């Protein structure tokens, strides 16, 4: 899975975090350095929702750590 640009949206991945049967969070993760001027959510907080891709054993991977208190 690799996100691509569509319409006026930058590449992103939709994420939902669940614990048991309770939805804790719904958000989007953006590719680092490619957040565009997304009208759905602008501003500096989005800077914290970026992840980088890297090659591991020839495969493209990415990682993002969520901390739920």
Backbone as numpy.savetxt, mean C-alpha at the origin, in Angstrom:
# Nx Ny Nz CAx CAy CAz Cx Cy Cz
1.26 -10.54 -7.98 0.41 -9.39 -7.98 1.32 -8.16 -7.98
1.07 -7.24 -8.91 1.82 -5.99 -8.96 0.84 -4.89 -9.33
0.74 -3.85 -8.51 -0.23 -2.80 -8.79 0.20 -1.94 -9.98
-0.76 -1.48 -10.74 -0.49 -0.60 -11.88 -1.38 0.64 -11.78
-1.00 1.66 -12.50 -1.77 2.89 -12.55 -3.05 2.65 -13.35
-4.16 3.20 -12.88 -5.38 3.18 -13.68 -6.14 4.48 -13.45
-6.82 4.94 -14.49 -7.52 6.22 -14.46 -6.58 7.28 -13.88
-6.99 7.95 -12.84 -6.13 8.98 -12.23 -5.49 8.49 -10.94
-5.50 7.19 -10.69 -5.00 6.63 -9.44 -3.58 6.10 -9.61
-2.70 6.37 -8.64 -1.37 5.77 -8.69 -1.46 4.28 -8.31
-0.43 3.50 -8.61 -0.45 2.08 -8.24 -0.62 1.92 -6.73
-1.50 1.02 -6.32 -1.73 0.79 -4.89 -2.34 -0.59 -4.69
-2.27 -1.06 -3.46 -2.85 -2.34 -3.07 -3.83 -2.08 -1.94
-5.04 -2.61 -2.06 -6.03 -2.49 -0.99 -5.74 -3.54 0.07
-5.83 -3.12 1.33 -5.50 -4.01 2.45 -6.61 -3.94 3.50
-7.00 -5.09 4.01 -7.90 -5.18 5.17 -7.23 -6.05 6.21
-7.20 -5.57 7.43 -6.66 -6.36 8.54 -7.82 -6.82 9.43
-7.78 -8.10 9.75 -8.82 -8.71 10.58 -8.19 -9.40 11.78
-8.89 -9.40 12.90 -8.53 -10.22 14.06 -9.80 -10.97 14.44
-9.71 -12.30 14.41 -10.90 -13.13 14.59 -11.92 -12.72 13.53
-13.10 -12.30 13.92 -14.10 -11.87 12.95 -14.29 -10.36 12.92
-13.34 -9.63 13.49 -13.46 -8.18 13.58 -12.51 -7.51 12.59
-13.07 -6.64 11.74 -12.24 -5.87 10.82 -11.60 -4.72 11.59
-10.26 -4.67 11.58 -9.54 -3.66 12.34 -9.17 -2.44 11.51
-8.88 -2.66 10.22 -8.35 -1.58 9.41 -8.60 -1.86 7.93
-8.94 -0.82 7.20 -8.98 -0.87 5.74 -8.16 0.30 5.24
-7.21 0.05 4.34 -6.35 1.12 3.83 -5.81 0.74 2.47
-4.92 1.56 1.96 -4.24 1.29 0.70 -2.75 1.50 0.92
-1.94 0.67 0.30 -0.50 0.82 0.33 -0.04 1.26 -1.05
0.88 2.20 -1.08 1.39 2.75 -2.33 2.84 2.33 -2.55
3.24 2.24 -3.81 4.64 1.97 -4.14 5.46 3.20 -3.78
6.57 3.00 -3.10 7.39 4.11 -2.64 7.81 4.98 -3.83
7.60 6.28 -3.68 7.98 7.23 -4.70 7.00 7.33 -5.86
5.87 6.65 -5.76 4.90 6.68 -6.86 3.49 6.85 -6.30
3.30 7.90 -5.49 1.99 8.14 -4.89 1.16 9.11 -5.70
1.76 9.78 -6.67 1.01 10.69 -7.53 0.30 11.76 -6.75
-0.76 12.25 -7.32 -1.59 13.28 -6.67 -2.99 12.72 -6.48
-3.06 11.56 -5.91 -4.31 10.83 -5.72 -5.31 11.69 -4.96
-6.44 12.01 -5.61 -7.45 12.85 -4.96 -8.21 12.13 -3.86
-8.12 10.80 -3.81 -8.85 10.05 -2.79 -8.24 10.24 -1.42
-6.94 10.42 -1.39 -6.30 10.66 -0.11 -4.96 11.33 -0.35
-4.88 12.60 -0.08 -3.64 13.33 -0.28 -3.01 13.66 1.04
-1.87 14.31 0.99 -1.24 14.77 2.21 -0.16 13.87 2.73
0.53 14.36 3.73 1.69 13.67 4.28 1.42 12.33 4.95
0.26 12.08 5.57 0.06 10.77 6.20 0.29 9.62 5.23
0.00 9.82 3.95 0.19 8.77 2.97 1.67 8.40 2.84
2.56 9.31 3.19 3.99 9.00 3.13 4.33 7.78 3.97
3.54 7.51 5.00 3.81 6.38 5.88 3.20 5.08 5.36
2.46 5.15 4.27 1.80 3.96 3.72 2.42 3.55 2.39
3.75 3.64 2.33 4.48 3.26 1.13 5.34 2.04 1.42
5.55 1.24 0.38 6.46 0.11 0.52 7.35 0.04 -0.71
8.54 -0.50 -0.52 9.48 -0.67 -1.61 9.42 -2.10 -2.12
9.69 -2.26 -3.39 9.81 -3.60 -3.95 11.28 -3.94 -4.07
11.60 -5.23 -3.99 12.98 -5.69 -4.13 12.96 -7.08 -4.74
14.06 -7.48 -5.31 14.17 -8.83 -5.88 14.81 -9.75 -4.84
14.17 -10.88 -4.59 14.68 -11.91 -3.70 14.59 -13.23 -4.46
15.71 -13.86 -4.67 15.75 -15.12 -5.43 15.04 -14.98 -6.78
15.24 -13.84 -7.43 14.66 -13.61 -8.74 13.20 -13.22 -8.74
12.59 -13.11 -7.57 11.18 -12.74 -7.48 11.04 -11.33 -6.93
10.08 -10.60 -7.46 9.80 -9.27 -6.97 8.96 -9.38 -5.70
9.42 -8.78 -4.62 8.72 -8.86 -3.34 8.58 -7.46 -2.74
7.72 -7.35 -1.77 7.55 -6.12 -1.02 7.13 -6.48 0.39
7.35 -5.55 1.31 7.03 -5.84 2.71 6.54 -4.57 3.38
5.56 -4.71 4.24 5.05 -3.60 5.03 4.66 -4.16 6.39
5.08 -3.50 7.45 4.78 -3.95 8.80 3.64 -3.12 9.39
2.59 -3.79 9.82 1.49 -3.13 10.51 1.66 -3.36 12.01
1.45 -2.32 12.80 1.47 -2.44 14.25 0.08 -2.05 14.75
-0.61 -3.00 15.34 -1.96 -2.76 15.85 -1.91 -2.82 17.37
-2.31 -1.73 18.01 -2.25 -1.66 19.46 -3.53 -2.10 20.12
